[in-house]
Amino acid sequence: MTAMTRRGLFRSAAGASAMLLAASVTACDAAGPAADSGEPSAAAETSTITVFAAASLEESLTKAGGLFTDANPQYELSFNFDSSGTLKTQIEEGAACDVFISAGQLQMNQLDAEDTTGDNVDSLDFIDSASRFDILENKVALAVPEGNPKGIEGFDQLAELLRAGDVFMAMGNADVPVGQYTQAILEFYGLDEAALAQAGCITYGSNVKEVTSQVSEATVDCGVIYQTDAFSAGLKVVDEATADMCGQVVYPAAALREAPNPDGAAALLEFLRGEEASACFEEVGFTPLAEA
């Protein structure tokens, strides 16, 4: 082999070694900060907060929740929206839950060992009583389908139409807060719910969203829902129930005593008291009751 050939081979080998070294350094630079930091990835740092909330909160709470996770990327939210009665039963049966927001005091009372109303007949102890507060107020509304074919103008007229058997109304089941408020309205007017149902004047929904859908689809002449659900569905409200008719519609919120994520529950509840969350609730017609 000539000296020229030997020098060429040496240069080729040296060049290859240099390229391998450069590639190695580049790879180390790319991986170095993450590898050297000893910090877990963002995915590993994220923890889930499980929220059980009344169906009437779906739109506004989902929006507020998005603002919360934007400001607190270490958390993600998992929502379970349904009737407060169904959610209460799921919690009682052991479902994992961090925060419960009910559309009525009854369902929260039934889970709270410090209840003084007598609602907690089974002496259940699921609620962190110290975390409980009233977060929102809503209104019970009489809503009608587009065009209001029956010409319903208010609760007084509805009561007369029900007595005459000349209307088909949707309401919530007895275990649903909006259904319980409607029962109070029927009692206020001296109407017999069972007789009206048997006469075909009443149909039921398992939560307020089902009742709202029946009105939206015009399968009924009217429905008793919340003002906020009527707003979200674009329905016309012809009347609002007074406190004398069904009491105040107040939503309590609390962390669970054995919340899987107690820190996350506390952080979310604190956020929901604040201005950003309150604005989301006010957009659909809620009245915020709590301040951070």
Phi, psi and omega in degrees: 000134184283162178298322179298319181294318180298319180295323179296317179296322180296316179296321180295316180295319180296320179296318180297320180296319180297319180294321178296319179296317180297318179297321180296317180296317180300315180297320180294321179298319182292321184268342190305303185303316181292320183289322184281336187292331183071008181270141177290161179291164180300322181298321181291334182278342185284132175237152186264136172251119182265122185243123172259119185220149178305143185302330181292350180266359192306308185292309186289321181287326176298318179294314178298323178297324177297321177293322179297313182288332174298320181276342182227073186294352177285351180241152166230154184250140173239115185261143170231103181259127178194185176294148182298327178295318178295318180295319178301317179296318180298319178296316180299327181275003173103011178296139179290125183208138178260318184227135177239128175236114185259154176273003179206155180290330186305308185295325176290317179303321184294344180253358190255117181296339181264013178299134180246004183273344185093003180288331184276069186290340181261008179054045180282152184221072183250342188262138169282094189301327182293338182269352188284138174204160176275121188260324187214157169238141178236177176235142173275127188237150172260112184247151182232158177291170178303132180085347178045063186305329183273352178068034182284133186246344181177178182294323179300314179293321179301319180300319179292321178295323178293319178298326181275355182067031188244033179204154178237110188247143175257141177212168179281158175298167183294337180267005181255132181309315181295331174290322178293322175296321179293321176301321178296322178294316178299319178294323178303322180269004178071031182261144181266104184301314183299318180293321179293320179295319179294329180279356178083021180267348184230139169233162190237160173229148183281347172203174186294332179293323178294319178296317179300318180297321179297322178289315181301322182275359178059032174276353176227166178279334180192171178208149176260112184225190175268151177306321182293322179289324176298318179298311183297326182271356181071030181267152177278130175261124181259347179195157174237139180286142177274167178298328178296330183280322185212007182082180177280146178258092185247135181258115174270152177229148179197158170274156175278145182300324178247045179300131177299331182232074185296323179295318179295319179299315180296318181295318181293315181298322177296318179297319183293344175280342190276177186294320182298312180293318180302323179297322178296320180289320181295330181302327183257003174110001174288155170249110178297140181246346186245148175232141180292000000 
